[in-house]
Amino acid sequence: MKKFLVLSGGGARGAAHVGVIRALEERGFVPDAIVGVSIGAVVGAGYAVLKDSKKLWDYSEKIYKKAFKFFPISFSLNKKFNRPFAKISCYYMANKVSILSSKLYFKIFEKAFGKLSFEDLKIKFYAISNDLKSGKIIIHSSGKIIEPLKASMAIPGIFPPVEFEDKVLVDGGTLNNLPTDIARKLGADYVVAVDLSENNGEMKMPETSNDILNVINHMCEDKILSFLRKEADFIIRPPVNNIGTFEFKRSLEIMEKAYEYTKKIDLPKEMLM
C-alpha cells in the first residue's frame, strides 16, 4: 500500500508541518511519498532529504531563527498596526510586480537546497506550482529542486513569479492548497493530509471593502477545500487558526503546539500498517 503525505500551504503556519511530521514518525508513520505546496513544499522537501524527523526539527529551529533576521516583522491582525504596511502594499501592488524581493527571502532555502535534485531525495517528493501562461497546475518531480520550491512559494503580489522551463510560475496554493487529488492521481492508496487552512467559524460583519474581499476569498477557498478533503483518508488540522500568514516570529511555538497536538490524536490502524 502506497501511503502519501500531503502538506498544505499556510505561510508561517507551515511550521506546524514540522511538529506533525515528528509526532507521526515517532508513532510509526513514514510516508512512501510526499506532495507539498507552498510552505508545505519546503518542509516536505526537507523531510524528503533527511528522512529523519528529529533532524528536520533541529534544522527547522536553526532556519527559523536565521529567517527571522531577514524577515523580522510580525504582522498581527491589529488594523492600526497594519495600516502603514497596507498603504505601502497598495503602492507596490499598483506599480510593482511584487512587494518583497525573492532573492532576500529565499537566500536561506538556496543554501539548504541549491545543490540538490529530486533524484537525491530519500523519500519520493512532488512540489506543486501554478503556470500563469497556461493556467495549469504543474507537478515538479525531477531535476534541480530549488526553482520548483521557489515557484511553489511565490505568493502572487508578495513575491515575483518564477520563470522556469518556458513557464511563469506562482504559488501552487492559488489553485490547489491541499493537493490530495494529485496524490491520488500519482498512485496513492492511502492519503494523510495536513490542512493548515483557517477555520473561519462564525462570520463577523465586514467593516471595510477589504474585509468583504477577504470573506469572499475564504468562502471560495472553503468550497474548493471541501472537495479536496474528501480525497484524503485521514486529515490532521493542527491548532494554528490564530496564526497570521506572516507571523514567522511564532514559528517555534507553532512547531511545538502541532507536535503536542498530533501526539494525542487517535490514528487509524491502517495508517500505521
C-alpha positions in Angstrom: 0.0 0.0 0.0 1.4 3.3 -1.1 1.0 5.9 1.6 1.2 9.6 0.7 1.6 12.6 3.0 0.1 15.9 1.6 1.3 19.1 3.1 -0.8 22.3 2.5 0.3 25.9 2.2 -0.2 28.3 5.1 2.7 30.8 5.4 4.0 31.0 8.9 1.6 28.3 9.9 3.8 25.9 7.9 6.0 25.4 10.9 3.2 23.1 12.1 4.2 20.6 9.4 7.5 20.0 11.3 5.7 19.2 14.5 3.1 16.9 12.8 5.8 15.0 10.9 7.9 14.4 14.1 4.9 13.1 16.0 3.7 10.9 13.1 7.2 9.4 12.7 7.5 8.7 16.4 4.2 6.8 16.2 5.3 4.7 13.3 4.1 6.6 10.2 6.7 7.3 7.5 5.2 8.1 4.0 6.2 6.5 0.7 5.8 9.8 -1.0 5.2 13.5 -0.1 3.2 16.1 -2.1 3.8 19.6 -0.9 2.5 23.1 -1.9 3.9 26.5 -0.9 5.5 26.2 2.6 4.4 22.6 2.6 6.7 22.0 -0.3 9.7 23.4 1.6 9.0 21.4 4.7 8.2 18.3 2.6 11.4 18.7 0.7 13.4 19.0 3.9 11.8 15.8 5.3 12.4 14.0 1.9 16.1 14.9 2.1 16.6 13.8 5.7 14.0 11.1 6.2 14.6 11.8 9.9 12.0 14.0 11.8 14.4 14.8 14.6 16.9 16.2 12.2 14.2 18.1 10.4 13.1 19.6 13.7 16.7 20.7 14.6 17.3 22.1 11.2 14.0 23.9 11.2 14.8 25.6 14.6 18.1 26.9 13.1 16.5 28.0 9.9 13.6 29.8 11.5 15.9 31.7 13.9 18.0 32.8 10.9 15.0 33.6 8.8 13.6 36.0 11.4 16.7 38.1 11.0 15.8 38.6 7.3 12.1 38.9 7.9 11.8 40.5 11.4 8.3 42.0 11.2 5.5 40.0 12.8 2.2 41.1 11.2 -0.6 40.9 13.6 -4.3 41.1 12.9 -4.5 44.6 14.6 -5.7 47.1 12.0 -3.8 50.0 13.4 -0.6 48.1 13.2 -1.3 47.0 9.6 -2.4 50.4 8.3 1.1 51.7 7.3 2.0 48.3 5.8 -1.3 48.3 3.9 -0.5 51.7 2.3 2.9 50.6 1.2 1.5 47.4 -0.1 -1.1 49.1 -2.2 1.5 51.3 -3.7 3.7 48.4 -4.6 0.9 46.2 -5.9 -0.3 49.1 -8.2 3.2 49.9 -9.5 5.5 46.8 -9.0 5.3 43.1 -9.7 5.9 42.2 -6.1 6.2 43.7 -2.6 9.2 41.7 -1.5 12.4 40.5 -3.2 12.6 36.8 -3.6 16.4 36.9 -3.6 16.4 38.1 0.0 13.7 35.8 1.2 14.8 32.6 -0.5 18.5 33.0 0.4 18.3 30.5 3.2 16.4 28.0 1.1 19.1 28.3 -1.6 21.7 27.3 0.9 19.7 24.3 2.0 18.5 23.0 -1.3 20.6 24.8 -4.0 22.7 21.7 -5.0 20.0 19.1 -4.6 17.9 17.3 -7.2 14.6 15.4 -6.8 16.6 12.3 -7.5 18.8 12.8 -4.4 15.9 12.6 -2.0 15.3 9.7 0.3 11.5 9.9 0.1 9.7 10.5 -3.3 8.7 14.1 -3.4 6.4 16.3 -5.6 6.2 20.1 -5.4 3.2 21.9 -6.8 3.1 25.3 -8.6 0.8 27.1 -11.0 1.7 28.3 -14.5 0.3 31.7 -15.3 0.8 31.2 -19.1 -1.3 28.0 -19.3 -3.4 28.3 -16.1 -2.4 24.7 -15.4 -1.2 23.1 -12.1 2.4 21.9 -12.5 3.8 18.9 -10.7 7.5 19.0 -10.2 9.3 15.7 -9.6 12.7 15.7 -11.4 15.8 17.8 -11.9 17.1 20.5 -9.6 14.8 21.2 -6.7 15.4 24.8 -5.8 13.5 26.6 -8.7 10.3 24.4 -8.2 10.5 25.2 -4.5 10.7 29.0 -5.2 7.9 28.7 -7.6 5.7 26.8 -5.2 6.2 29.6 -2.6 5.9 32.6 -5.0 2.8 34.2 -3.4 1.3 36.5 -6.1 1.8 40.1 -5.3 4.2 39.3 -2.4 7.0 37.6 -4.5 7.6 37.8 -8.2 6.7 34.9 -10.5 9.5 32.4 -11.2 10.4 31.9 -14.9 11.3 28.2 -15.3 11.3 25.9 -18.3 9.3 28.3 -20.5 6.7 28.7 -17.8 5.8 31.6 -15.5 5.1 30.0 -12.1 3.5 31.2 -8.9 2.4 29.6 -5.6 0.6 26.3 -6.2 -1.8 27.2 -3.5 -3.5 29.7 -5.8 -5.3 26.8 -7.5 -4.8 23.9 -5.1 -3.8 24.4 -1.5 -4.4 20.8 -0.4 -3.3 18.6 -3.3 -4.9 15.4 -2.2 -6.4 14.8 -5.6 -2.9 15.0 -7.1 -1.7 12.4 -4.6 -4.5 10.1 -5.8 -3.5 10.6 -9.5 0.1 9.8 -8.6 -0.9 6.4 -7.3 -1.6 6.9 -3.6 -3.6 4.1 -1.9 -3.8 6.0 1.4 -3.6 9.8 1.8 -2.8 11.6 5.0 -3.3 15.4 4.7 -2.1 18.2 6.9 -4.5 21.0 6.4 -3.4 24.4 7.7 -6.3 26.4 6.2 -8.1 28.8 8.5 -11.2 27.6 10.3 -13.3 30.8 9.9 -16.1 29.9 12.3 -18.9 32.3 12.6 -18.7 35.2 10.1 -18.4 38.7 11.6 -19.9 41.6 9.8 -17.3 43.1 7.5 -16.3 46.7 8.3 -14.3 47.6 5.1 -14.3 46.6 1.5 -11.0 44.7 2.2 -12.9 42.7 4.9 -15.6 41.8 2.3 -13.0 40.6 -0.2 -11.3 38.5 2.5 -14.6 36.9 3.4 -15.4 36.1 -0.2 -11.8 34.7 -0.7 -12.2 32.4 2.3 -15.7 31.3 1.1 -14.2 30.3 -2.3 -11.3 28.6 -0.7 -13.6 26.6 1.6 -15.7 25.5 -1.4 -12.6 24.1 -3.1 -11.1 22.6 0.1 -14.4 20.8 0.8 -13.9 18.7 -2.3 -10.2 18.2 -1.8 -10.7 17.0 1.8 -12.8 14.1 0.5 -9.8 12.7 -1.3 -7.9 12.2 2.0 -8.2 9.1 4.1 -7.1 11.0 7.2 -6.8 14.7 7.9 -4.8 16.5 10.5 -5.7 20.1 11.4 -3.2 21.5 14.0 -4.4 24.3 16.3 -3.0 27.2 14.2 -6.1 29.1 13.4 -5.0 32.2 15.3 -1.6 32.4 13.4 -1.3 35.0 10.7 0.3 34.2 7.4 3.4 36.3 8.1 3.7 35.7 11.9 7.0 33.9 11.5 8.1 35.1 14.9 5.8 32.4 16.3 7.2 29.5 14.2 8.9 27.7 17.1 5.7 28.0 19.2 3.7 26.6 16.3 6.1 23.6 15.8 5.7 22.7 19.5 1.9 23.1 19.5 1.5 20.9 16.4 3.8 18.3 17.8 1.9 18.0 21.1 -1.5 18.0 19.3 -0.5 15.2 16.9 0.9 13.0 19.7 -2.6 12.9 21.3 -4.9 12.3 18.3 -6.1 8.8 17.5 -4.5 7.4 14.4 -6.3 4.7 12.2 -4.6 1.3 12.4 -4.4 1.1 8.6 -2.3 4.3 8.6 0.4 2.6 10.6 0.5 -0.7 8.8 
